[in-house]
Amino acid sequence: MIVVFGATGMVGREVTEILYRKGVALLACTHRRPVVISEVPTQSVDLRTGKGLDAALEDADRLFLLSADSADQEECELRVVAAAKRHGVSRIVKLSVLGAETRSFHYARLHRNIEQTIEDAGFGFAHLRPAGFMQNFCTHYAADVASGELALPFGEAREQLIHVRDIASAAVHLLTAPDHPQRAVEVHGAAPLNYFEMAEALSEAVKRPIRYLPISEDAYSARLTNFQLQPWLSQALVEMHSYTRSQAGLRPAGNARHVLGRDPISFCEFAAEYAASLPGPPL
């Protein structure tokens, strides 16, 4: 049986749906939100306290490890790793981040610490390291999309954003493969685009102008303060965007095919798919 943590988030929901369609025995772990597919067995788990964790892993063979951004995310995920060891789980596929091996920004350090613990514990493992999500335009950048002005600190840097469905497809491949991969697997979009080009693609999809306005890191930090984010999260985002701006995360275009078995979904395809649900200007 495969246990999916974070089953109600963007990636976890897609992982759950793909596994369900494949007829794989699975259990979806939830905390506050219900799983979209009512036929999927669920277990309520609170990763902060560990409540429900042992029950979720009682019959588990493999698991997909994903938890929400929080100040104690590392502690929460390490609690899952320790419980998985107790219950004899054979493989962990962990959602990590592109650049985790560098430990050069908050999320890289956090995820690499968890990856290292998984490796040291002797599991079969795959560390799934995706580039930034295309769906960020529907969530983190939603207010900017609605206003028609993407005020972000990327300069002219290019990024290979990835569709969450491609991340989930890669995760399912790694969860169901007969062998234990024992490696980090990077997934990213094929074509590196700058945010001027992404804004142009979004404009064409939604049939209204959306422009990219490059701003300084200090100006972006000030914007985050206005959003009333917790200080640790604001700093984490600034560090991650600085990594993106450095271009250290760019990879050869065909690298994702080996795990997806096809080309990744393009940004233009994402924009067309989500055009109707992208936030528009206030009425």
NORWO-V915999 format. One record per residue. RES is the residue in one small letter. SS is DSSP state (h for helix, s for strand, l for the rest). OMEGA is omega in whole degrees, 0 to 359 (999 if undefined). Layout:
res->RES ss->SS omega->OMEGA
res->RES ss->SS omega->OMEGA
This chain:
res->m ss->l omega->177
res->i ss->s omega->177
res->v ss->s omega->182
res->v ss->s omega->172
res->f ss->l omega->185
res->g ss->l omega->189
res->a ss->l omega->180
res->t ss->l omega->176
res->g ss->l omega->184
res->m ss->h omega->182
res->v ss->h omega->182
res->g ss->h omega->178
res->r ss->h omega->179
res->e ss->h omega->178
res->v ss->h omega->180
res->t ss->h omega->182
res->e ss->h omega->180
res->i ss->h omega->178
res->l ss->h omega->179
res->y ss->h omega->180
res->r ss->h omega->178
res->k ss->h omega->180
res->g ss->l omega->181
res->v ss->l omega->175
res->a ss->l omega->183
res->l ss->s omega->175
res->l ss->s omega->180
res->a ss->s omega->179
res->c ss->s omega->182
res->t ss->s omega->174
res->h ss->l omega->182
res->r ss->l omega->185
res->r ss->l omega->179
res->p ss->l omega->174
res->v ss->l omega->185
res->v ss->l omega->183
res->i ss->l omega->186
res->s ss->l omega->182
res->e ss->l omega->182
res->v ss->l omega->176
res->p ss->l omega->183
res->t ss->s omega->174
res->q ss->s omega->176
res->s ss->s omega->181
res->v ss->l omega->173
res->d ss->s omega->184
res->l ss->l omega->179
res->r ss->l omega->181
res->t ss->l omega->185
res->g ss->l omega->181
res->k ss->s omega->179
res->g ss->l omega->185
res->l ss->h omega->180
res->d ss->h omega->178
res->a ss->h omega->181
res->a ss->h omega->187
res->l ss->h omega->186
res->e ss->l omega->182
res->d ss->l omega->187
res->a ss->l omega->171
res->d ss->l omega->181
res->r ss->s omega->178
res->l ss->s omega->173
res->f ss->s omega->187
res->l ss->s omega->179
res->l ss->l omega->174
res->s ss->l omega->184
res->a ss->l omega->172
res->d ss->l omega->176
res->s ss->l omega->179
res->a ss->l omega->181
res->d ss->l omega->182
res->q ss->h omega->181
res->e ss->h omega->179
res->e ss->h omega->180
res->c ss->h omega->184
res->e ss->h omega->177
res->l ss->h omega->176
res->r ss->h omega->177
res->v ss->h omega->181
res->v ss->h omega->180
res->a ss->h omega->179
res->a ss->h omega->178
res->a ss->h omega->178
res->k ss->h omega->179
res->r ss->h omega->186
res->h ss->l omega->174
res->g ss->l omega->176
res->v ss->l omega->185
res->s ss->l omega->184
res->r ss->s omega->174
res->i ss->s omega->169
res->v ss->s omega->185
res->k ss->s omega->173
res->l ss->s omega->183
res->s ss->l omega->181
res->v ss->l omega->176
res->l ss->l omega->181
res->g ss->l omega->182
res->a ss->h omega->184
res->e ss->h omega->182
res->t ss->h omega->186
res->r ss->l omega->188
res->s ss->l omega->176
res->f ss->l omega->189
res->h ss->h omega->185
res->y ss->h omega->176
res->a ss->h omega->180
res->r ss->h omega->181
res->l ss->h omega->185
res->h ss->h omega->180
res->r ss->h omega->176
res->n ss->h omega->180
res->i ss->h omega->177
res->e ss->h omega->183
res->q ss->h omega->179
res->t ss->h omega->178
res->i ss->h omega->180
res->e ss->h omega->183
res->d ss->h omega->182
res->a ss->l omega->174
res->g ss->l omega->177
res->f ss->l omega->156
res->g ss->s omega->187
res->f ss->s omega->165
res->a ss->s omega->175
res->h ss->s omega->183
res->l ss->s omega->186
res->r ss->s omega->181
res->p ss->s omega->169
res->a ss->l omega->178
res->g ss->l omega->184
res->f ss->s omega->170
res->m ss->h omega->183
res->q ss->h omega->174
res->n ss->h omega->179
res->f ss->h omega->177
res->c ss->h omega->185
res->t ss->l omega->186
res->h ss->l omega->183
res->y ss->l omega->186
res->a ss->h omega->181
res->a ss->h omega->179
res->d ss->h omega->178
res->v ss->h omega->180
res->a ss->h omega->181
res->s ss->h omega->182
res->g ss->l omega->181
res->e ss->s omega->179
res->l ss->s omega->180
res->a ss->s omega->188
res->l ss->s omega->189
res->p ss->l omega->185
res->f ss->l omega->183
res->g ss->l omega->178
res->e ss->l omega->182
res->a ss->l omega->178
res->r ss->s omega->181
res->e ss->s omega->180
res->q ss->l omega->182
res->l ss->l omega->184
res->i ss->s omega->176
res->h ss->l omega->182
res->v ss->h omega->178
res->r ss->h omega->177
res->d ss->h omega->176
res->i ss->h omega->180
res->a ss->h omega->179
res->s ss->h omega->177
res->a ss->h omega->179
res->a ss->h omega->181
res->v ss->h omega->177
res->h ss->h omega->182
res->l ss->h omega->178
res->l ss->h omega->188
res->t ss->h omega->179
res->a ss->l omega->184
res->p ss->l omega->181
res->d ss->l omega->176
res->h ss->l omega->189
res->p ss->l omega->180
res->q ss->l omega->182
res->r ss->s omega->170
res->a ss->s omega->182
res->v ss->s omega->179
res->e ss->s omega->174
res->v ss->s omega->184
res->h ss->l omega->177
res->g ss->l omega->184
res->a ss->l omega->188
res->a ss->l omega->175
res->p ss->l omega->181
res->l ss->s omega->169
res->n ss->s omega->186
res->y ss->h omega->170
res->f ss->h omega->181
res->e ss->h omega->177
res->m ss->h omega->178
res->a ss->h omega->178
res->e ss->h omega->179
res->a ss->h omega->178
res->l ss->h omega->179
res->s ss->h omega->181
res->e ss->h omega->183
res->a ss->h omega->186
res->v ss->h omega->177
res->k ss->l omega->173
res->r ss->l omega->185
res->p ss->l omega->170
res->i ss->l omega->182
res->r ss->s omega->178
res->y ss->s omega->178
res->l ss->s omega->178
res->p ss->s omega->178
res->i ss->l omega->181
res->s ss->l omega->177
res->e ss->h omega->179
res->d ss->h omega->179
res->a ss->h omega->178
res->y ss->h omega->177
res->s ss->h omega->179
res->a ss->h omega->178
res->r ss->h omega->180
res->l ss->h omega->176
res->t ss->h omega->178
res->n ss->h omega->178
res->f ss->l omega->177
res->q ss->l omega->175
res->l ss->l omega->175
res->q ss->l omega->184
res->p ss->h omega->181
res->w ss->h omega->182
res->l ss->h omega->177
res->s ss->h omega->180
res->q ss->h omega->180
res->a ss->h omega->180
res->l ss->h omega->178
res->v ss->h omega->180
res->e ss->h omega->181
res->m ss->h omega->179
res->h ss->h omega->175
res->s ss->h omega->176
res->y ss->h omega->178
res->t ss->h omega->182
res->r ss->h omega->180
res->s ss->l omega->182
res->q ss->l omega->181
res->a ss->l omega->183
res->g ss->l omega->180
res->l ss->l omega->182
res->r ss->l omega->175
res->p ss->l omega->190
res->a ss->l omega->187
res->g ss->l omega->188
res->n ss->l omega->185
res->a ss->l omega->185
res->r ss->h omega->186
res->h ss->h omega->179
res->v ss->h omega->180
res->l ss->h omega->184
res->g ss->l omega->181
res->r ss->l omega->174
res->d ss->l omega->176
res->p ss->l omega->177
res->i ss->l omega->182
res->s ss->l omega->179
res->f ss->h omega->178
res->c ss->h omega->176
res->e ss->h omega->176
res->f ss->h omega->183
res->a ss->h omega->179
res->a ss->h omega->181
res->e ss->h omega->186
res->y ss->h omega->185
res->a ss->l omega->183
res->a ss->l omega->184
res->s ss->l omega->176
res->l ss->l omega->185
res->p ss->l omega->178
res->g ss->l omega->180
res->p ss->l omega->178
res->p ss->l omega->181
res->l ss->l omega->999
